[in-house]
Amino acid sequence: MNRRKRNWIVPGPTVTLLACALIPCLWARDDKTSIILDFHPTDFPAQAARAFFYSIGDRLMYSRTIDPSAPVLLRGNIDQFQVSPDGANIAVVVDHKLQIVQAAPTRVLLVTPVNSIYRSFKPIGRAFFRDQNFQWSPDGEYLYLIKDEYYRSRGSQLFSTHGELWRYSTETGSLEPILKPFPANNYFFGARSGIFFSVATGNGDLQLEYFDGSRTRQVGGPKSSSIPLDQLAPDFVERPFHSFWDVYYADTELPAKGALLATQEGTGVEALSIRGRAILRATQGQGWDGYYHCENMQWSRFLPGDRFLLLSILGCRNCHDSLLVDSETGQYKAVPKDTRVYPVFNTVTHPQYRIGNDGIKPEPPLSRIN
C-alpha cells in the first residue's frame, strides 16, 4: 500500500470521536442555542383528573401524577400504542410483540408477535400480524388488528390483498378472524357494530366500504374527499368511533385544547399560551439543520382534565428537562426529560374529524383551519 494513502486512513472509532467533539462546537458557535426567557421553574402538586399511562425511559407506569417511583407495569421501548376508551388499558408494541397492559388489577396480556410492512427485505410468503393499525372497539372489550402476508409489492403493502381483520378478546384471550379479505389500513366502527374501511381501486383511487357483519357495500364514491355523517347510513345518522394515532395529536388536539405557539414579529421570540394565558417565551436558535425554538410541541401532551401540559423541550441552553405546565397558574416544573404521556385520543375526546374515501382523519378546530 502507498504510504501517502496509508497516512490518510483513520480508524473508525477515531472518526466517531472527532465527529462527537465537533458537534458541540457547531452548536456553541455564535451562541445560537435557543433559551427560555425569564426561566423560573417551581415545585407544586400536580394531580390529573384521573390516572393515566406514562413512561419514564423504558418504564411504563400508571398514576394520577408523573411519579418516577410509581410501580412499573412493563419495561421496554414502546413503538406503537393505543389507549382504550376508558383509559384503563393500553395496547403497546414492545420488542415486536403486541401486548395489552391493564392497570387495575395489573395484568399484561400477550396478544401476538407482530412485524412491520416497512421492511427492506421481506420474507415472501410469510404470514404475520401488523405492528400498527390496531384499534380498540368502542366498548374497549376487543382489540382489532390486521393479519397480512409478505408479497412482492411496489413500496409498502398498506392495501394488501392478503389482509385480514382479526380481533382479540380481553375477557377470553381468544384471537379470531372477522373479515377476509381486508385490503385496508384505515378503518373505523359504526354505531351498529359495523366496520367502515378504505380500500384501493384498480385505477389508483380510494373507496370507502362498509361491512355490516354479513355483507359489504360501498359508501360514497372514489372521488368523495368528504362524506357527511348523514350519508354513511341509509336510515339513521352514524356515530363513528376511531382511535386516532398519536402522530396527529400535536397538530389537532393541542390547538383544540387551546395550546398555541406564536412568534413575535421582528424578535424571533416564540410564545406559548394555553387558553389565552401566556406561559413561556423562547428565543430562536440555529442548529445544523436550520432555525428552531426549544418548545417542542410534537411530543407535548395534556394530562387528563387538560389542566396540566407535559411540554417537551429540545435543544435548550438553560433547560435540559421536560416541563409540566399548570395552565391555570402559569407555573411550571421540571420532570425527567424522557417522560412520555399516552393520552386517550379518539372521536369522542376529539370530535373534529373528516370522513372521506380515504377513511377517517382528525382535524384541528374550525377556527384553526386556514
PEWO-V919773 format. One record per helix or strand. SS is the DSSP state (alpha for helix, beta for strand). FROM is the first residue (numbers start at 1). TO is the last residue. Records with the same first field share a line. If there is no record, write none. Layout:
# PEWO-V919773
SS = FROM-TO  FROM-TO
This chain:
# PEWO-V919773
alpha = 3-7  12-31  229-231  246-256  366-368
beta = 34-34  36-36  52-56  59-63  74-75  78-83  89-94  97-102  107-113  115-115  127-130  135-136  142-149  164-169  175-180  184-189  195-200  206-211  216-219  241-241  243-243  259-263  270-274  277-282  285-287  290-292  295-302  308-313  316-316  322-326  332-335  339-342  346-346  353-356  359-362
